[in-house]
């Protein structure tokens, strides 16, 4: 689904989306729009774009601005027109939410600058941790990762267990998380033990999960 034309910032609805909303075949929608736009002396080809179909073949669709879209569907049934009107309202609502309010006064500009600085300051520690872990080579203990995340190994292990990454009563990864950990066996003072080390991949994934919690 394409909402924004590659040629401008104008919101558009594609002929394929009109086809989906109305239940009409795409070639019927294309036939209708070419016929109706030509009657209005509008060149339909200026709205045409190429896309790849499921078999990687070049196909043509049309990205219609609201005015031309309304014109094309004017002859459709009330049910179909309502579906498309509702879709336009949804698109316009999303677009209005994403609009950036440009400061109109100096105090507004200063407030915006301060807000952005606060956001960057909050994000900076997380970014630093990700970069540090991304540069690391090899496996490390939970204690080391916990320290870099500003917590303890006990709290980090509890978080991993609560998140369904490690087993509740064993320091072992659950299915699907094997690449995050490397379980090694060793002997110390005549006793064999296992240690669940965190791989570079696991270090990054765990840091992101911890930062998002």
Secondary structure, DSSP 8 states (H G I E B T S, - for coil): ---B-TTSS-BEEEHHHHHHHHT--HHHHHHHHHHHHHHTT--GGGGEEEEE-TTS-EEEEEEEEHHHHHHHGGGS-HHHHHHHHHHHHHHHHHHHHH------SHHHHHHHHHHHHHHHHHHHHHHHHHHHHHH--S-B-HHHHHHHTTS-HHHHHHHHHHTTSB-TTSS-B-TT-GGGEEEEEEEETTEEEEEEEE-HHHHHHHHHHHHH-
